Amino acid sequence: MNSLVINPSSGALTPGTTVDISYTVQEPSGQTTTNDLIMYTQLKSPQWSYIINVNGNPTSPTTSASATVDVSSYLLTYKSGDDVTVGVTLSGTVPTVTQTSNQTLIQIYEDDSNGNQIGTPYTQTALVVNPNDVTTAIANANSQLSQLKTDIDEKTALGIDTSAAETQYNTAQSQINQAQSLPSTQYTDALNDLTTATSTIANGETLLDKSWAESEIATAQGPVNNVDALIAYFQGNSSTANDARLSTVITEREIAVSYISAATDFVTNGNYASARSKAEQAYTEGNQSYNDALTFQAAVEATWNPFAGLGSLFSSNVLFIVVGVIAVVLIIVGIIIYRKRSRWDELG
C-alpha cells in the first residue's frame, strides 16, 4: 500500500470526529489472475470511493457505504505486464465506545476464490476515547489526593514531620491539574499524568507512614534515655551498684532497647506497621523500667534519710500544730505574769 494519508494524523480520537483516509493499493505486476481485494473499517457511516487504474488509465469511481468493501478479482485481472493500482478514499466518523480502546480505521487483505484470507492483513488503528474514562480517572485521583491531605493533617496534629509527604502532595496536585487542562485528543498524555499522580500519591502515603514509624521510635527512646541516667547514677554508687532491684531495671531497659532495634530494622525494610508495633512495645517496656528505677530511687533515698517521710506531715498540718502550741505557751506565760503582778500588788 502506498501514499497513506489519515486526517487527523495523530492523537486520540473522540466519538463523532470525522476521519478522512486516502491510499493506493498496488496490485502484483505480471499476473493474469489475482484475488479479491477486501477493505474494512470500524468508522461509523463510512463512505468509500475507489478507482482502478490500468497503466495510468482510471476507471469510473465505485462507491460503497458498507463497513466492508470487496473488489472482485475479475476487476483486477488484466494481461501480464499491465500496471494495476486501486486508488481509495474513505470518510467516516469515530464510533462511540463504552471504554477507551483501539478501533480499526482501515484493514486491507486478500481472499482467494474459496474465500480464504491470504497472508497477514494490513491494519491501521487509532485510540478512541470514552470521555467518561478521563473524568472517572480524574475523580479517582482527586479522591486519593484528598485522602492524602487528610492523613497529612492528622499526622501534623500529632507532631509528626510531614514535610516529605507534603512535597508529594503538591507534585500530585500539579499533575492532576495538568491532566484536567489537556484536550481530549491528548487523552494518552492525560492518562499518563494521572497514572504518575496516582503513583506520587502512593509515595506520599508511604513517606507519611515512614515518618509516623520514626516518630514512634523516637518517642520510645525517651523513657530509655531517662532510665539510662538513673542506671548510671546507681552504678556509680557502691551501695546500689550490685542491688538486685537495679538488675531488674537494667533487664527491662535492655528489652526496650531490643524492641527499638527491631523497630528500626522494620523501617529499613519498609515494614512501617510492624515498626510502629515494636516501637509501642519498646515504649511500654521502657516506661516500666523507668518507673521501677524511680521506685528504687525513692526506696534508696528513704534509707539514706530516715526523716524524708516527715516532709508530707509538715507540709499539711505542722503550721496549725505549731500555732496551737505557741498559743498555749503564751497563755501559760500570761497567767504566770498575771499572778506575779497580783502578789506584788498585795505586798505593796
C-alpha positions as CSV (number, residue, x, y, z in Angstrom):
1,M,0.0,0.0,0.0
2,N,1.3,3.5,-0.9
3,S,0.6,7.1,-0.2
4,L,-1.4,6.6,3.0
5,V,-2.9,9.8,4.4
6,I,-5.1,10.0,7.5
7,N,-6.6,13.1,8.9
8,P,-6.5,13.7,11.9
9,S,-3.0,12.4,11.6
10,S,-2.2,11.8,15.3
11,G,-3.6,11.7,18.8
12,A,-6.5,10.0,20.3
13,L,-9.9,10.4,18.7
14,T,-13.2,11.3,20.3
15,P,-16.6,9.8,19.2
16,G,-18.2,11.8,16.4
17,T,-14.9,13.1,14.9
18,T,-14.7,12.9,11.1
19,V,-11.8,10.9,9.8
20,D,-10.6,11.1,6.1
21,I,-8.3,8.5,4.7
22,S,-6.7,8.0,1.2
23,Y,-4.3,5.4,-0.1
24,T,-3.3,3.4,-3.1
25,V,-3.0,-0.4,-3.4
26,Q,-0.5,-1.7,-5.9
27,E,-1.6,-5.0,-7.4
28,P,1.1,-7.5,-8.3
29,S,2.6,-6.9,-11.8
30,G,2.7,-9.6,-14.5
31,Q,-0.2,-11.7,-13.1
32,T,-3.1,-12.7,-15.3
33,T,-5.3,-13.7,-12.3
34,T,-5.5,-12.3,-8.8
35,N,-7.5,-12.5,-5.6
36,D,-10.4,-10.4,-4.3
37,L,-9.3,-7.2,-2.5
38,I,-11.1,-6.8,0.8
39,M,-11.2,-3.4,2.7
40,Y,-12.8,-3.0,6.1
41,T,-13.4,-0.1,8.6
42,Q,-14.9,0.4,12.1
43,L,-15.7,4.0,11.3
44,K,-19.3,4.9,11.5
45,S,-21.3,5.8,8.3
46,P,-18.4,5.0,6.0
47,Q,-18.2,6.5,2.5
48,W,-15.9,4.6,0.2
49,S,-14.8,5.5,-3.3
50,Y,-12.2,3.6,-5.3
51,I,-10.8,3.9,-8.8
52,I,-8.9,1.1,-10.6
53,N,-6.0,2.4,-12.7
54,V,-4.6,0.3,-15.5
55,N,-1.4,1.6,-17.0
56,G,-2.4,5.0,-15.7
57,N,-5.9,4.9,-17.2
58,P,-8.6,5.3,-14.5
59,T,-12.0,3.6,-14.4
60,S,-15.1,5.3,-13.2
61,P,-15.3,5.6,-9.4
62,T,-17.1,2.9,-7.5
63,T,-18.7,3.9,-4.2
64,S,-19.9,2.0,-1.2
65,A,-21.4,2.8,2.3
66,S,-20.7,-0.6,3.8
67,A,-18.2,-1.4,6.5
68,T,-16.6,-4.0,4.2
69,V,-15.8,-3.4,0.5
70,D,-15.0,-6.4,-1.8
71,V,-13.2,-5.5,-5.0
72,S,-13.6,-8.6,-7.2
73,S,-10.6,-10.3,-8.7
74,Y,-12.5,-10.0,-12.0
75,L,-12.0,-6.2,-11.9
76,L,-8.3,-6.6,-11.0
77,T,-7.3,-9.3,-13.6
78,Y,-5.5,-7.9,-16.7
79,K,-3.0,-9.3,-19.1
80,S,0.6,-9.9,-18.0
81,G,2.7,-6.8,-17.7
82,D,-0.2,-4.4,-17.0
83,D,0.3,-2.0,-14.1
84,V,-2.8,-2.1,-11.9
85,T,-3.4,0.1,-8.9
86,V,-6.5,0.9,-6.8
87,G,-6.9,4.4,-5.5
88,V,-9.1,4.6,-2.4
89,T,-10.7,7.3,-0.4
90,L,-12.7,6.8,2.8
91,S,-14.6,9.1,5.1
92,G,-16.4,8.3,8.3
93,T,-17.0,9.3,11.9
94,V,-15.4,7.9,15.0
95,P,-17.8,5.5,16.7
96,T,-18.9,5.7,20.3
97,V,-17.1,3.3,22.6
98,T,-18.0,2.0,26.1
99,Q,-14.4,2.1,27.1
100,T,-11.3,3.7,25.6
101,S,-9.8,1.3,23.1
102,N,-8.2,1.0,19.7
103,Q,-10.6,0.9,16.8
104,T,-9.8,-0.1,13.2
105,L,-9.7,2.7,10.8
106,I,-8.8,0.5,7.8
107,Q,-7.9,-3.1,7.3
108,I,-6.8,-4.5,3.9
109,Y,-6.3,-8.1,2.9
110,E,-7.0,-10.6,0.0
111,D,-9.3,-13.5,-0.3
112,D,-8.8,-16.4,-2.7
113,S,-11.5,-17.9,-4.8
114,N,-12.7,-20.0,-1.9
115,G,-13.0,-17.0,0.5
116,N,-9.9,-17.9,2.4
117,Q,-7.8,-15.0,3.7
118,I,-4.4,-14.7,2.1
119,G,-1.4,-13.5,4.1
120,T,-1.5,-11.1,7.0
121,P,-3.9,-8.1,6.8
122,Y,-2.6,-4.6,6.8
123,T,-4.3,-2.8,9.7
124,Q,-4.3,0.9,10.8
125,T,-5.9,1.6,14.2
126,A,-6.4,4.7,16.4
127,L,-7.2,5.1,20.0
128,V,-10.8,6.1,20.5
129,V,-11.6,7.8,23.8
130,N,-14.6,7.3,26.1
131,P,-14.6,10.7,27.7
132,N,-16.0,9.2,30.9
133,D,-12.8,7.3,31.4
134,V,-10.8,10.5,31.8
135,T,-13.5,12.0,34.0
136,T,-13.5,8.9,36.2
137,A,-9.7,8.8,36.3
138,I,-9.5,12.4,37.4
139,A,-12.2,11.9,40.1
140,N,-10.3,8.8,41.4
141,A,-7.0,10.7,41.5
142,N,-8.6,13.7,43.3
143,S,-10.2,11.3,45.9
144,Q,-6.8,9.7,46.6
145,L,-5.2,13.2,46.8
146,S,-7.9,14.3,49.3
147,Q,-7.2,11.2,51.5
148,L,-3.5,12.0,51.5
149,K,-4.3,15.6,52.7
150,T,-6.5,14.2,55.5
151,D,-3.7,11.8,56.6
152,I,-1.1,14.6,56.5
153,D,-3.3,16.9,58.7
154,E,-3.8,14.1,61.2
155,K,-0.1,13.3,61.5
156,T,0.7,17.0,61.7
157,A,-1.6,17.3,64.6
158,L,0.3,14.5,66.3
159,G,3.6,16.4,65.9
160,I,4.9,14.1,63.1
161,D,7.2,15.5,60.4
162,T,5.0,15.5,57.2
163,S,7.3,17.7,55.0
164,A,8.2,14.8,52.6
165,A,4.6,13.8,52.2
166,E,3.5,17.4,51.6
167,T,6.0,17.7,48.8
168,Q,4.5,14.6,47.1
169,Y,1.0,16.0,47.7
170,N,1.9,19.3,45.9
171,T,3.5,17.4,43.0
172,A,0.5,15.1,42.5
173,Q,-1.9,18.1,42.6
174,S,0.1,19.7,39.8
175,Q,0.0,16.5,37.8
176,I,-3.8,16.2,38.2
177,N,-4.3,19.8,37.2
178,Q,-2.2,19.3,34.1
179,A,-4.3,16.3,33.1
180,Q,-7.5,18.2,33.6
181,S,-6.2,21.0,31.3
182,L,-5.4,18.7,28.3
183,P,-7.8,18.4,25.3
184,S,-9.5,15.1,24.6
185,T,-7.1,14.5,21.7
186,Q,-4.3,14.2,24.3
187,Y,-6.1,11.5,26.2
188,T,-3.0,9.4,26.4
189,D,-1.0,12.3,27.9
190,A,-3.8,13.0,30.3
191,L,-3.9,9.3,31.5
192,N,-0.1,9.3,31.8
193,D,-0.3,12.4,34.0
194,L,-3.0,10.8,36.1
195,T,-1.0,7.5,36.4
196,T,2.0,9.4,37.5
197,A,-0.1,11.4,40.0
198,T,-1.5,8.2,41.5
199,S,2.0,6.9,41.9
200,T,3.1,10.1,43.5
201,I,0.2,10.0,46.0
202,A,1.0,6.4,46.9
203,N,4.6,7.5,47.5
204,G,3.4,10.3,49.7
205,E,1.4,7.9,51.8
206,T,4.5,5.7,52.2
207,L,6.7,8.6,53.3
208,L,4.0,9.6,55.8
209,D,3.8,6.1,57.1
210,K,7.6,6.1,57.5
211,S,7.6,9.4,59.3
212,W,5.0,8.1,61.7
213,A,7.0,5.0,62.4
214,E,10.2,7.0,63.0
215,S,8.2,9.3,65.4
216,E,7.0,6.3,67.4
217,I,10.6,5.1,67.7
218,A,11.8,8.5,68.9
219,T,9.0,8.5,71.5
220,A,10.0,5.1,72.7
221,Q,13.6,6.3,73.1
222,G,12.5,8.9,75.7
223,P,11.9,6.5,78.6
224,V,15.1,4.6,77.8
225,N,17.1,7.8,77.9
226,N,15.6,8.7,81.2
227,V,16.3,5.4,82.8
228,D,19.9,5.4,81.4
229,A,20.6,8.4,83.5
230,L,19.3,6.7,86.7
231,I,21.1,3.5,85.9
232,A,24.4,5.4,85.6
233,Y,23.7,7.1,88.9
234,F,23.0,3.8,90.7
235,Q,26.0,2.1,89.1
236,G,28.2,4.9,90.2
237,N,27.3,4.4,93.9
238,S,28.8,1.4,95.6
239,S,25.8,0.9,97.9
240,T,23.4,0.4,94.9
241,A,25.7,-0.9,92.1
242,N,25.0,-4.5,92.9
243,D,21.5,-4.2,94.1
244,A,19.1,-6.8,92.7
245,R,16.5,-4.2,92.1
246,L,18.9,-2.4,89.7
247,S,19.3,-5.7,87.8
248,T,15.6,-5.8,87.2
249,V,15.6,-2.2,85.9
250,I,18.6,-3.0,83.6
251,T,16.9,-6.1,82.2
252,E,13.7,-4.2,81.4
253,R,15.8,-1.5,79.8
254,E,17.6,-4.0,77.6
255,I,14.3,-5.5,76.4
256,A,13.1,-2.0,75.5
257,V,16.3,-1.4,73.5
258,S,15.9,-4.7,71.7
259,Y,12.4,-3.6,70.6
260,I,13.7,-0.3,69.4
261,S,16.4,-2.1,67.4
262,A,13.8,-4.3,65.8
263,A,11.5,-1.3,65.0
264,T,14.5,0.4,63.3
265,D,15.1,-2.7,61.2
266,F,11.5,-2.8,60.1
267,V,11.7,0.8,59.0
268,T,14.8,0.0,56.9
269,N,12.9,-2.9,55.3
270,G,9.8,-0.7,54.6
271,N,7.6,-2.5,57.1
272,Y,6.3,0.5,58.9
273,A,3.3,-1.1,60.6
274,S,5.5,-3.6,62.3
275,A,7.9,-0.9,63.1
276,R,5.2,1.1,65.0
277,S,4.1,-2.1,66.8
278,K,7.6,-2.7,68.0
279,A,8.0,0.9,69.0
280,E,4.9,0.7,71.1
281,Q,6.3,-2.4,72.9
282,A,9.5,-0.5,73.4
283,Y,7.7,2.4,74.9
284,T,5.8,0.2,77.3
285,E,8.9,-1.7,78.4
286,G,10.9,1.5,78.7
287,N,8.3,3.1,80.9
288,Q,8.2,0.1,83.1
289,S,12.0,0.2,83.5
290,Y,11.9,3.9,84.3
291,N,9.1,3.7,86.8
292,D,10.8,0.8,88.6
293,A,14.0,2.9,88.6
294,L,12.1,5.8,90.2
295,T,10.7,3.4,92.9
296,F,14.2,2.1,93.5
297,Q,15.5,5.6,93.8
298,A,12.8,6.6,96.3
299,A,13.5,3.5,98.5
300,V,17.2,4.2,98.5
301,E,16.7,7.8,99.5
302,A,14.4,6.8,102.3
303,T,17.2,4.5,103.6
304,W,19.7,7.3,103.4
305,N,17.4,9.9,105.1
306,P,15.0,8.4,107.7
307,F,13.3,11.8,108.1
308,A,12.5,12.0,104.5
309,G,8.9,10.8,105.2
310,L,8.1,13.6,107.5
311,G,8.0,16.2,104.8
312,S,4.4,15.5,104.0
313,L,3.4,15.8,107.6
314,F,4.9,19.2,107.9
315,S,3.6,20.3,104.6
316,S,0.0,19.8,105.7
317,N,-0.6,20.0,109.5
318,V,2.5,21.4,111.1
319,L,1.6,25.0,110.8
320,F,-1.6,24.5,112.6
321,I,0.0,22.5,115.4
322,V,2.9,25.0,115.9
323,V,0.5,27.9,116.1
324,G,-1.6,26.0,118.6
325,V,1.4,25.2,120.8
326,I,2.6,28.8,120.7
327,A,-0.8,30.0,121.7
328,V,-0.9,27.6,124.7
329,V,2.6,28.7,125.8
330,L,1.6,32.4,125.5
331,I,-1.5,31.8,127.6
332,I,0.5,30.0,130.3
333,V,3.1,32.7,130.4
334,G,0.4,35.3,130.6
335,I,-1.2,33.6,133.6
336,I,2.2,33.3,135.4
337,I,2.9,37.0,134.8
338,Y,-0.6,38.0,136.0
339,R,-0.2,36.0,139.2
340,K,3.2,37.6,139.9
341,R,1.8,41.1,139.5
342,S,-1.1,40.3,141.7
343,R,1.3,39.2,144.5
344,W,3.3,42.4,144.1
345,D,0.2,44.4,144.4
346,E,-0.7,42.6,147.7
347,L,2.8,43.2,149.1
348,G,2.9,46.8,148.0
